[in-house]
Amino acid sequence: MANPETTLVGRIRRAILAEYPRAFVVKLAGGMFQTSGLPDLLAVVDGRAYGLEVKCQRPGESAQHARDRATPLQLATLEKLRASGAGVGVVLSPEEALEVIRSS
């Protein structure tokens, strides 16, 4: 069975591409050769970059608690992206990811 967060990342990626067919969306796979703290998804929509840290809300867990599982390094990286002009967010669903794109 697939990891729930991996499944959610795929759903978010498909939702972005369904609404923005010309978007570039890539899953940033963590590993020893990649910078730590990068968000799960990088999307470029109409020339604007978005960093999306995806958290899967566990059964019985509040949305805030799920978002609070983002590590200090992940949050610091999102802040660096925001400071450089990117839209960013810790998202729990495709709808939240699309809202980050629409509102940034």
Number of C-alpha atoms within 10 A of each C-alpha: 4 6 8 13 15 15 13 17 24 15 14 24 22 15 17 21 16 11 10 14 11 12 18 16 19 14 15 12 11 13 8 6 7 10 8 12 17 21 24 20 20 20 23 18 17 10 9 13 22 25 26 26 23 25 22 20 19 11 6 6 10 11 14 10 11 17 18 13 14 17 11 11 12 18 20 14 18 24 17 13 18 17 11 10 13 19 22 26 22 23 23 22 18 19 12 16 24 17 13 18 21 9 7 14
